[in-house]
Amino acid sequence: MKLNTKWMRILGGAAMGALLLVTLAWASNNPELADEAAKQLAEATGTSSALPWWAWPTILLFFCFILGIIAVLAGVGGGVLYVPLVSGFFPFHLDFVRGAGLLVALAGALAAGPGLLKRNLASLRLALPVALIASSCAIAGAFLGLALPNHIVQMCLGGTIMGIAILLLLSKNTARPVVEKQDALSLAFGMRGAYMEPATGEIVEWKTHRTVMGLLLFIVIGIMAGMFGLGAGWANVPVLNLLMGAPLKVAVGTSKFLLSITDTSAAWVYLNQGCVIPLMAIPSIVGLMMGSFVGVRLLAIAKPTFIRYMVIGVLLFAGGKALAKGLGF
């Protein structure tokens, strides 16, 4: 039995070898086949599978648990931290990391979406036109990311992550932007609504403007979300809030709902190409979800400003590491 040469090229080391070894053993129920696969993987990658099969998923579970806590405290999505950090510090190939990253972002979005819609903090009229563009472009971005050479994707990922860190550092979201007049497209799509502010009981009415510019930016956001597997909350919120004029709570809620559509489109591409391995994706999702619950409890006593700057520093470091890896350093 010989493994497909495509898999030989994309497996990044002993960790992915161990994961595929278990997958093969489960699929074929043939220990001899699994042993032969392990030997071929070791020869192809120049490594040996010294660790047991459960070691890397367990390490990933605890790593993502910490990541989930930090993501909540820093006010960022887990997906934007997951891809650069896991690709930088774990011996997994970037294709598998991006596939798992999309599922991580998707899990959080699906968990939050229904509640946000119920409270009118996510707007279907605002989300659906944007989702049509972003999800279509996310599919194109996923195919583009899988087609490009790995070092090119690494360099682009590094530059993007560093750009995100700078955006987080400089952006100042506005709780209630002032929109004096809707443009014609926003009026036609009915991009307006109202929600109740729980703290005061006040009904907050809102509307949007600069719709054409916002939709054009979502073309770029969709491509980047699919290409890098980051999710796109880091970009959705500033565009919806600062550019289009949606209140911050509506922008955050609509962004979460939007991710459940955009990331699903890109995730199917990675699933179809075999770039999602359950033994990598499941510990990541479980760890991040558990960490998020703990992070919510710690939010009351933590210092979010310090955590935020720490995350920005980590993103700059991870982005630089990805950029250096892409350049061959």
N, C-alpha and C positions, 0 to 999 in steps of 0.2 A: 504494500500500500504506500503510495506517495501522496503527500499533501500538495494541494494546489499551490503553484509558485506565487500567486497573488497573496495568499495568506502568509507565505514565507517572508515576503517583502514587508508586509505591514505589521507583523507581530514585532513589538518593540523590545522584547527581552524575556527573561525567565518568568516574570509576572504574568504576561499575556500567555506565555506557553503553559503555565500552570492552569490558567482559566480555561484555555481551549482544551487542555488535557481532560479536565473534568467534564466539559461539555461533550467531548467525544465519548468518554466512558459512559456517560448517561445516555447518549443517543444510541450508541451501538451495543452497550452492555457487554463490551469485549475488552478485558484488561490488557490482553496482548496487543490489540490495536492501539490502545492508549499509550502503552509503553513504547511502541514503535514511533508513534507520533511525537512523544517526548524526545526521543533520540534525534529525530529529524529536525525538530525545533532547536535543540541545543546546537546541532551542527550548523544550522542556518544562521543563528544569531550569535554564535560564539560564546554562549553562556550555558549554565546548567541550572536545572530546576531543583535547587537545594532545599527550598522552603516547601512545606506541605501546601496542598492546594487551597486550604482555608486561610492561610496566613495573610495574603494580600487583601482579600475581601474583608477580613476582620480589621486590619489596619485602616482600610478605607472607611469602614463604618465609624470608627472612633474619630478619624480625621474629619469626616463630614459632620459628625456630632458637634465638634468644636466649631466648624465652619458655620453650622446653622445658628449657633449662639451668637457668633460675631456678626453674621448677616443681619439678624434682628436688631442688635444693639447699634449697628452702624447705619441702619435704615436703607440697606441695599438688598437686591435680590440675591438668592443663593447661587444662581446660574453664573452671574458675572464674576463671582469669586471662585467657583468650582473649576471652570476650564483652565484659567491660567495657573492656579495653584496645583491642581492635580497633574496637569501636563508638565509643570516645572519640577515637581518633587517626587513624582511616581514614574516608574519605568513603563508606563502604558503608552501605546501609540496614540497620536493626536486624533485620529479618526474615531477611535473608541471613546476617547475623552469627550469629544464634541457630541457624539451620539448620546452618551450618558448625561451630559450637561443639558441638552434639550429636554430630556425626560425629567431631570431635576427641576428645571424651571416650570415645566408643564405640570408636575405634581402640585407645586405650590399654587399655581394659577387655578387649577381645577378645584383645589380645596377652598380657595377664597372666593371664587367667582360667584356662586349662587347667593351667598350672604350679602355681597356687595350690591348685586342687582336688586335684592329684596329691599335694601335700605336706600335705593336710588343713588348710591354712591358710584355706580357704574352705569353708563348710558348706552343703550343699544343703538340709538340713533347716531351717537358720536362714534361708537366702536365699529359698526358694520362697514361703512364706506372705507374706513382706514384698514380694517381687517382684510377686506377684499384685495387691496393693493399690497399690504404687508405680507399676507400669507402666500400670494402668488410669487412675490419676489423672494420670499424665504425658500420656496422650492427651488427657484433658480440659483439662489445662493448656496443651498446644500449641494446641488449638482456641481457647481463651480468649485466649491471647497474640496469635494472628493476628486475632482479632475485635476486640480493643480498639484504640482510637486509639493512634497511635505515641507521643504525648507522655505518655499514661497509663502505657504499658509502660516508657518511659524513666524516669519518676519511681519506679515500683515497682522497676525494676532497680537504680536508684541507691540506694534505701533498703535493698534486699536485699544489695547488695555491701558497703555500709557495715556492715550487721549481720554479714555473714560476717567482715569484718576484725576486728570487736570480738569475735566468737566465737573466732577464731584467737588473739587476744590473751589472752583470759581462760581458755580451756579448758585443763585439765590432765588429759590422758588417763592412765588407770591401766593399767599393764601386765597385772595380774591382779586384777580386781575380786573381792571376796569375795561369793559367792552362797550363802547358807546353805540356802535351800529354793526349789525351783522352784514356780511357780504352776501351776494346773491346765491352763491353755492351753499353756504352754510344755512341760509334761509330755506332753500329748496330741500336740503337733506333734513331739515328740522332739528339742527344741532342746538338744542336749548333744553332746559329742564329746571327742576327745583329739588332741593333736598332739605331735610330738617337738621339744623345744627344741634346735636344732643346737649351741648354744654349750656346753651341759652334758650333752646326751644324755638329759635328763630327759623323761619322759612327762607332759605337762600335761593334766589333765582339766578340763573346764569345763561349765557349764550356765548357763541364763539365767532371769531373772525379770522382773516388771513388763511382761509381754507385751502386755496390752491397751493400756496407755499408749504403748508403742513403736509398735504398729500404727497407732494414731490419729495419731501424729506423722508416720508415713510417708505418710499421706494428704496432709498439707501438703507434705512433701518432694517427692512425686511431682508435685503441681501446679506447684510452683516449678521443678522440673527441666524440665518440658515448656514452661512459660510463658517462661522466660528462657534455655533452652538451655545451662545451666551445668554439666550433669552434677549429681551430688549427693553426691560423696564427702565434701565439707566438712560435710555434715549427717548422712550415713549413719554415719560412724565415731563421733561423739559419742553418738548414740542407741544404737547397738549396744554400745558400750563402757561409757559412763557410766551410761546408764539401764537397759539390759537385762542388763548384767553379763558380756558376752563379753570374753575377753582381747583386748588391743589388737591382737595379730597376727591373730587370727581376725576381729576387727572390720574391720581394713584389708583383709584378703583377701576376706572376704565382701562388703564394699562394692564392691571392684573387680569381682567376679563379678556383683553386683547391677546395676551400671551397664550391663553388656552386655545386660541384659533391659530395664531401665527406659528407657535412652536409645534403644534400637532402636524401642520403641513410639512415642516422641515423634518420632524422626527420620523415620518413615514419613509422619507427618502433614505435616511440612515438605517432604519429597520430593514428596508428592502435590499440595501447593499450589504447587509450582514455586519454593520458597524455598531450594533447594540448587543452586548453580552449580559445576560441576566445576573451573573455572579459579580459583575461590576456595577450595573445600574441599580440593582435592588439595595445593596448596602449603602450606596450613595443616597438614594431617596429616603430610606429609613433613617439613616444617620442625620440628614439635614432636617427632616420633619421632627425628630426627637429633639434635636438641638434648638429648633425654632420654639418649641413649647417651653424649654428651659429659658431661652432668651427673652421671651415675653415676660416671664416671672422676674428676671433679673433687670428688666428695663427700668423698673421703678427706682432701683438703688444704684444703677450704673451711671457713669458719666459719658453720655452719648458723644459729646464733642471729642473727647480723647479717643474713644473707639473709632470714630469717623476718620480722624487724622491718621490713626494707626492703620486702618484699612487702606486709605489712600497711599500711605507709604508702602504697604505690602503689595498693592497693585502696581505701583511704579517699579518695585523690585521684580515682581513676577513678569511684568511687561518687558523689562530690560533683559531678563533671563531668556524669555521666548525669542526676543529679537536677536540676542547673541547666539542662541541655538540655531536659528534660521540662517545666520551669517557664517555658521561653522566654527564658532569659538567655544 
